[in-house]
Amino acid sequence: SLSPFNIYESDLAKKMIDGLKADDLSIFDRGYASYLFMVLLIQKKKHFIIRCSKSLFVAAKNMFDADAPENMIVLIDAPAQQRRRVKET
């Protein structure tokens, strides 16, 4: 269904998460790269890839260093303020 133009895309995506199948892989663009959205996906055990800018997460920036390995797993720690917001939800 169509939604008003002024609704934030990630708010619409949150409404659709429960409709994803267990083996679905969701791919999101930069506008979805937030700690809260990723926590929601993880809590609901959904597989996802989110594109983000190099400046958003230090860990992502480090992936582009010249001496970084070709393949790596990156863990992102949320800042204290974001951790508090996650606990409130």
Secondary structure by P-SEA (a helix, b strand, c coil): ccccccccaaaaaaaacccccccbbbbbccccccaaaaaaaaaacccbbbbbcccccaaaaaaaccccccbbbbbbbbcaaaaaaaaac
